[in-house]
Amino acid sequence: MNHAQSGAPKRGSRTVLDASDISRALTRIAHEILERNRGADPVVLLGIPTRGVGLAARISARIAAVEGQSVPTGSLDVTMYRDDIGLKPPRGLEHTDIPPGGIDGKVVVLVDDVLFSGRTIRAALDAIGDIGRPRAVQLAVLVDRGHRELPIRADYVGKNLPTSLVERVTVHLTEYDGEDAVLIADKATPGPGNGADQTEVVKGAKA
């Protein structure tokens, strides 16, 4: 998964979420997590590389601002658990970082940028099973673009974005790309990449 380039959107793409939209969505997700779980005590946030890690850190900061306490936050690489391994070009391994205290008995909230086929999340569930036994697993995504291939649903969604299969969704985050934005474009339009679920179409781009 390569880092996206910063700068103006590529020709043929349009911005569907800007920086303020993303900020509001993450604030709402943080409050929904707290409400559903009756506080921050049971919660562990695990971001799926790449941009899920940055989103998890932002959600954690918002929860801490409300609750006055930090939330254990880490990352979960799912590369070796994907069902297309061996069928696609080799992927570089990302970092898995489980917070001290582990995940046993916790409510693990997986965080990703775009939910598409659901195969990345299936891989994440398999990865979690090798790490520990959480009390529950929930899913937070910035964008749900539909076209699910597996019976997987997000618990917290920043934006439901109906798309066609000939479109590509790209998430930019300041930490990686120098800007916050969600863009949509035709697959044929060259563009920077990110995330995991859409790499079947264009490396890094969530199509």
Backbone torsions as a table, in degrees:
resi	resn	phi	psi	omega
1	MET	NA	115.9	-176.2
2	ASN	-94.2	154.9	179.6
3	HIS	-75.2	142.8	176.9
4	ALA	-75.6	155.9	176.8
5	GLN	-90.6	148.2	178.0
6	SER	-84.1	172.7	177.3
7	GLY	119.8	-170.9	-176.9
8	ALA	-69.0	152.1	176.4
9	PRO	-56.8	147.0	178.0
10	LYS	-66.6	152.4	177.7
11	ARG	-57.5	135.3	179.9
12	GLY	93.4	-6.5	177.3
13	SER	-105.3	158.2	177.1
14	ARG	-134.0	149.9	-179.9
15	THR	-85.8	125.7	178.3
16	VAL	-106.8	-21.9	171.6
17	LEU	-136.7	131.7	174.5
18	ASP	-102.6	-173.3	-174.4
19	ALA	-60.1	-42.9	-179.3
20	SER	-68.1	-35.8	176.6
21	ASP	-62.5	-45.0	-179.8
22	ILE	-64.1	-42.4	179.6
23	SER	-60.3	-46.7	179.4
24	ARG	-63.2	-40.4	-179.4
25	ALA	-62.7	-43.0	-179.2
26	LEU	-69.0	-36.3	176.0
27	THR	-62.9	-43.0	179.2
28	ARG	-64.6	-42.7	178.5
29	ILE	-60.7	-42.8	179.5
30	ALA	-59.4	-45.2	179.1
31	HIS	-65.7	-37.9	179.2
32	GLU	-66.4	-38.2	176.7
33	ILE	-61.3	-46.0	180.0
34	LEU	-63.3	-42.8	-178.5
35	GLU	-65.4	-46.4	-177.0
36	ARG	-65.4	-36.0	-174.5
37	ASN	-102.3	8.5	176.7
38	ARG	55.2	47.1	178.6
39	GLY	115.7	-176.8	-174.0
40	ALA	-97.0	-12.0	-171.3
41	ASP	-53.9	-45.3	-175.4
42	PRO	-84.8	-2.4	-165.5
43	VAL	-90.2	135.5	167.6
44	VAL	-126.2	129.9	178.6
45	LEU	-100.7	127.8	176.0
46	LEU	-124.1	113.5	178.2
47	GLY	-85.3	141.2	176.2
48	ILE	-92.5	119.7	-178.0
49	PRO	-57.7	145.5	7.5
50	THR	-96.5	-52.3	-168.4
51	ARG	-74.1	-17.4	172.6
52	GLY	-61.8	-29.4	178.8
53	VAL	-68.1	-45.1	177.4
54	GLY	-63.7	-39.1	178.3
55	LEU	-66.8	-39.7	178.0
56	ALA	-61.4	-40.7	179.1
57	ALA	-63.5	-38.7	179.6
58	ARG	-68.7	-42.6	177.6
59	ILE	-62.9	-41.2	178.1
60	SER	-58.7	-42.9	-179.9
61	ALA	-64.0	-38.3	179.1
62	ARG	-68.5	-40.1	176.6
63	ILE	-63.0	-43.5	179.4
64	ALA	-61.0	-36.8	179.6
65	ALA	-65.8	-31.8	-179.9
66	VAL	-83.5	-45.1	-172.3
67	GLU	-91.0	-17.4	-177.3
68	GLY	74.2	17.3	177.7
69	GLN	-145.6	149.3	-179.1
70	SER	-78.5	155.2	177.3
71	VAL	-111.8	130.2	177.7
72	PRO	-55.8	128.6	-174.1
73	THR	-136.0	135.0	179.3
74	GLY	-149.1	-161.4	-179.3
75	SER	-135.3	154.5	-177.0
76	LEU	-135.8	108.9	177.0
77	ASP	-81.4	130.8	-177.2
78	VAL	-112.9	8.8	-172.0
79	THR	-52.6	-48.6	-174.2
80	MET	-78.1	-4.0	-179.2
81	TYR	-105.8	-2.6	-177.8
82	ARG	-71.1	145.5	-177.9
83	ASP	-82.9	-0.5	176.3
84	ASP	-106.4	11.1	179.5
85	ILE	-65.3	133.8	-175.6
86	GLY	90.4	-18.1	178.8
87	LEU	-97.7	-18.2	-177.9
88	LYS	-118.8	166.8	174.6
89	PRO	-55.9	147.3	-178.0
90	PRO	-55.9	140.8	178.0
91	ARG	-106.1	144.5	174.4
92	GLY	-72.2	140.1	178.2
93	LEU	-70.0	139.3	175.8
94	GLU	-100.1	-178.1	-173.6
95	HIS	-95.3	133.6	169.4
96	THR	-106.7	126.9	-178.3
97	ASP	-135.9	101.6	179.1
98	ILE	-91.2	126.8	-177.0
99	PRO	-61.2	153.3	174.5
100	PRO	-54.3	139.5	-176.3
101	GLY	99.3	-15.5	174.8
102	GLY	67.7	-160.4	-175.8
103	ILE	-122.0	-2.4	-178.8
104	ASP	-59.2	127.6	178.0
105	GLY	74.5	4.0	-178.2
106	LYS	-97.1	166.2	169.0
107	VAL	-96.0	107.3	-179.3
108	VAL	-89.1	122.8	174.4
109	VAL	-104.7	109.0	173.2
110	LEU	-74.5	138.9	-178.6
111	VAL	-125.7	126.1	177.2
112	ASP	-137.6	165.6	-177.7
113	ASP	-82.2	-49.9	-177.5
114	VAL	-130.4	131.7	173.1
115	LEU	-99.9	125.3	-176.3
116	PHE	-129.5	-98.8	-176.2
117	SER	-70.6	-28.5	-175.5
118	GLY	95.7	-5.4	-175.6
119	ARG	-71.0	-32.3	175.7
120	THR	-64.3	-40.1	-179.5
121	ILE	-70.5	-36.8	174.3
122	ARG	-58.8	-42.5	177.3
123	ALA	-62.6	-39.7	179.5
124	ALA	-63.6	-39.0	178.1
125	LEU	-63.6	-39.6	176.2
126	ASP	-64.1	-41.3	179.4
127	ALA	-63.3	-42.2	178.8
128	ILE	-61.0	-39.0	180.0
129	GLY	-60.7	-25.5	177.8
130	ASP	-86.2	-9.8	-176.2
131	ILE	-101.2	-38.4	-177.1
132	GLY	-178.0	-169.8	-178.6
133	ARG	-126.0	89.6	179.2
134	PRO	-70.3	159.2	175.5
135	ARG	-67.4	-37.6	179.2
136	ALA	-157.7	156.4	174.4
137	VAL	-123.9	127.9	177.5
138	GLN	-121.1	164.5	-176.1
139	LEU	-130.1	127.8	174.4
140	ALA	-118.8	130.1	178.2
141	VAL	-132.9	147.0	176.3
142	LEU	-71.1	-41.8	-177.6
143	VAL	-133.2	132.2	169.3
144	ASP	-110.9	112.5	-175.6
145	ARG	-100.8	3.2	177.2
146	GLY	80.4	-161.7	179.3
147	HIS	64.4	41.9	-178.5
148	ARG	-67.7	141.5	174.4
149	GLU	-108.3	-9.7	179.5
150	LEU	-132.9	155.9	-178.2
151	PRO	-77.3	70.6	-177.8
152	ILE	-124.7	134.2	-177.4
153	ARG	-133.0	141.2	178.0
154	ALA	-81.2	142.0	175.8
155	ASP	-82.7	-31.2	-178.1
156	TYR	-132.8	124.5	-176.0
157	VAL	-128.9	127.1	175.6
158	GLY	-72.1	-43.0	-177.6
159	LYS	-153.0	123.2	168.0
160	ASN	-82.1	121.4	-173.4
161	LEU	-126.0	92.5	178.1
162	PRO	-60.1	131.6	-178.3
163	THR	-137.7	164.9	169.9
164	SER	-100.1	165.4	-179.4
165	LEU	-72.7	-8.5	177.4
166	VAL	-95.7	11.2	177.6
167	GLU	-114.1	156.3	179.2
168	ARG	-125.1	134.2	177.0
169	VAL	-104.9	130.1	179.8
170	THR	-125.2	128.5	178.0
171	VAL	-102.9	126.2	172.6
172	HIS	-107.0	134.2	172.7
173	LEU	-126.1	143.2	-176.2
174	THR	-55.5	-37.7	-177.4
175	GLU	-58.5	-30.8	-175.6
176	TYR	-112.9	-30.2	-167.4
177	ASP	-122.4	-5.2	179.2
178	GLY	83.0	2.5	179.1
179	GLU	-158.7	160.0	172.5
180	ASP	-108.5	121.6	178.5
181	ALA	-169.8	152.8	168.5
182	VAL	-118.6	125.4	-176.2
183	LEU	-116.3	152.6	174.2
184	ILE	-130.7	138.4	-177.4
185	ALA	-154.3	166.6	171.9
186	ASP	-67.4	151.6	178.1
187	LYS	-56.4	-34.7	-174.2
188	ALA	-71.3	-14.6	-178.5
189	THR	-80.2	118.4	179.2
190	PRO	-60.0	142.5	179.5
191	GLY	-164.2	165.8	178.5
192	PRO	-69.8	163.7	-174.1
193	GLY	-123.3	166.6	176.2
194	ASN	-172.1	167.7	171.1
195	GLY	76.3	-167.9	-172.5
196	ALA	-126.4	-42.6	-169.2
197	ASP	-64.1	-27.3	-172.5
198	GLN	-99.4	4.2	-177.7
199	THR	-67.5	-9.2	175.0
200	GLU	-63.5	-26.8	-173.4
201	VAL	-100.4	-57.6	177.8
202	VAL	-134.6	129.9	-174.9
203	LYS	-51.6	117.9	175.8
204	GLY	85.2	-19.9	-177.8
205	ALA	-91.8	137.1	-174.8
206	LYS	-88.8	85.9	-178.1
207	ALA	-96.7	NA	NA
